[in-house]
Amino acid sequence: MTRLGRSFYEDTSPRVARRVLGKKLVRVVEGTRLSGIIVEVEAYRGFGDPASHAYKGKTARNAVMFGEPGRAYVYLSYGVHQCLNLTCEPGGTPAAVLVRALEPLEGTDRMKVNRGISSLRELASGPGRLTEALAIGSDFDGEDLVTSDRLFLEEGERSVSVGTSSRIGVSTGTERRWRFFVRGCMFVSKGRTHVAQNP
């Protein structure tokens, strides 16, 4: 399967977010492929987006967002869950796409062991669940998705019908319908969105 190149990530984060649905996220662990089809994402855009980590400028935590597109931005959410993001847009312009859910494909037995559950539906249906299933930790922050041999994206295997909504768990920037998901997919997370006043 063809790996996604740097140019795929160079567009604005909302456009990358929409196009990344249906692509395959691959994690290689000791020669074993753990993968899934991306079915839910959210876009975040730096200085003009109050819900973005980069809204107030560059810090040690968000530094990867200011670098080249096509890298993994991994952060700890609420001190519990790691979250995987894909950096977008030209270097110096902080933007990223949060990967919220996958439809598991390869290596599901190992992913179930990683999560300590047997349910395929709940295996990667949320940003913290999918990083646990794929064994993605803080050491992946800054990983180059274009050249890495342990984490990368490949072209998808099917076309998808895209739905949109406001983003989950944010209290600012709720007017932006920057959550994108595959319509009718049972692997999409069940997080609560805000109702956008200006859809």
GINOR-V493337 format. One record per helix or strand. SS is the DSSP state (h for helix, s for strand). FROM is the first residue (numbers start at 1). TO is the last residue. Records with the same first field share a line. If there is no record, write none. Layout:
SS->FROM-TO + FROM-TO
This chain:
s->3-3 + 24-29 + 32-45 + 71-77 + 81-87 + 95-104 + 144-144 + 151-154 + 162-165 + 168-168 + 179-182 + 193-193
h->6-9 + 13-20 + 46-48 + 63-66 + 108-115 + 127-133 + 138-140
